[in-house]
Amino acid sequence: MSTAITHGGPGLPQERRLVTEIPGPRSRELFARRQAAVPPGVSTTLPVFVTHAGGGVVVDVDGNSLIDFGSGIAVTSVGNAAPRVVERVRRQVADFTHTCFMVTPYESYVAVCEKLNQLTPGDHEKRTFLVNSGAEAVENAVKVARHATGRQAVVVFDHGYHGRTLLTMTLTAKNMPYKQGFGPFAPEVYRLPLAYPFRWPTGPDNCAEEAAAQAIDMINKQIGAENVAAVLIEPIAGEGGFIEPARGFLPRIVEFCRANGIVFIADEVQTGFARTGHLFACEDEGIVPDIITTAKGIAGGLPLAAVTGRADLLDRVHPGGLGGTYGGNPLACEAALGVLETIEQDKLVERARHIGEIMLPRLRAIQRGNPIVGDVRGRGAMIAIELVVPGTKEPHPAAEIARKCHEQGLLVLTAGTYGNVLRFLPPLVIPDHLLEEGLSILEKALNGD
Ligand SMILES: Cc1ncc(COP(=O)(O)O)c(C=O)c1O
């Protein structure tokens, strides 16, 4: 069946279609080859091999069409093979594929930086530079903050995820699988409690105030505010389980940073580019970061990431202190321009809110009928449920439920420090009927049907 499809993108039939078991025979063959060629450390969520994708579906080598609630981990927010992205990349690939922006520049890199300077929160003067991955963006944000402040300490939070390089793995909270056996870690990284409403010991109402007070107290007592270069936080913790810090927590931390000359870095690698029903999640509480890191949804799947921040911080780094061979590759820059046009012209910020308006009430209804769902949370098209042993807050593993969804042709991802969160990141262009169908599959899986 897959041979009948000539290309992916929004023209793909927007339907769930199972023609074999999942994974099918051809995927299983390829998976055996993969096992012999690729180490197990690079894991696989759902071992179907993809031939096409677009809109709200992913099509595999056996001809199955799966509903996509993952977007390649929040990347293909504008949809796979989105037309404006494809068109721009197609033109660019025929013109030139690489020069290295640091050797001989090209306009698209500058255009992406101009756009990010304009679109990210705050109307102060900004600069942007481009790199290849979220981890690289975070590392560079820390470099800039250290250079600008002359200080070394970096403060991060429980449940945070920032990448897999030495520094970003150190910044990441969870040991298994990200850190186990990979030490020693980088110095001068301090981790503080996060305002996690569902699990805050004295309850959600006191969470913001108490967590902020604890964090500030720990900075003052254990590190010394004058030694802190940066506070780094995801405005919604992504891999940690889509934890929205209790409202009021982030503004209080920002206020403390401002009062103490600390650079506030928002890691919007997962939350950025319309995903949460704002262009950036910081906007929800009116937060203006000193530096913001972006990646994932920025370029429709081409590798690109950005560091955007106050001009007076970024301009301090000496020439040659920032950059890299591939950062801001011309294909990725064209893709990013296509993504930004698509978000604006197809009103995908509004579309993300619409997705939340469909998902949240249905998930809350499921929660009322099923005590395994301890919490329903998220914003826009970044939604999660936290699973618990009924009647307790003890984590209930999410992997088994995810596997049942996969068998039925619904691609969902797990997350969470305790492995008990199912997270939903559909492409923002997914049609409503696939959202509804996906939720019905999920409901059955949760009910054990
Ligand atoms: C918040 C956050 N920061 C950083 C990263 C690392 O990005 P990358 O995998 O592109 O290095 C991720 C990836 O999931 C992320 O979610």
The ligand as an SDF file (V2000), in Angstrom:
LIG
                    3D

 16 16  0  0  0  0  0  0  0  0999 V2000
   13.6840   21.5770   27.2040 C   0  0  0  0  0  0  0  0  0  0  0  0
   14.7240   20.8820   26.3840 C   0  0  0  0  0  0  0  0  0  0  0  0
   15.9530   21.3900   26.3500 N   0  0  0  0  0  0  0  0  0  0  0  0
   16.9350   20.8150   25.6120 C   0  0  0  0  0  0  0  0  0  0  0  0
   16.6840   19.6710   24.8840 C   0  0  0  0  0  0  0  0  0  0  0  0
   17.7810   19.0480   24.0790 C   0  0  0  0  0  0  0  0  0  0  0  0
   17.5160   19.2240   22.7200 O   0  0  0  0  0  0  0  0  0  0  0  0
   18.2410   18.3200   21.6250 P   0  0  0  0  0  0  0  0  0  0  0  0
   17.7120   16.9370   21.7760 O   0  0  0  0  0  0  0  0  0  0  0  0
   17.8830   18.9700   20.3140 O   0  0  0  0  0  0  0  0  0  0  0  0
   19.7040   18.4150   21.9180 O   0  0  0  0  0  0  0  0  0  0  0  0
   15.4110   19.1120   24.8870 C   0  0  0  0  0  0  0  0  0  0  0  0
   15.1120   17.8840   24.1350 C   0  0  0  0  0  0  0  0  0  0  0  0
   14.1700   17.1840   24.3770 O   0  0  0  0  0  0  0  0  0  0  0  0
   14.3940   19.7430   25.6490 C   0  0  0  0  0  0  0  0  0  0  0  0
   13.1550   19.2380   25.7090 O   0  0  0  0  0  0  0  0  0  0  0  0
  1  2  1  0
  2  3  1  0
  2 15  2  0
  3  4  2  0
  4  5  1  0
  5  6  1  0
  5 12  2  0
  6  7  1  0
  7  8  1  0
  8  9  2  0
  8 10  1  0
  8 11  1  0
 12 13  1  0
 12 15  1  0
 13 14  2  0
 15 16  1  0
M  END
$$$$
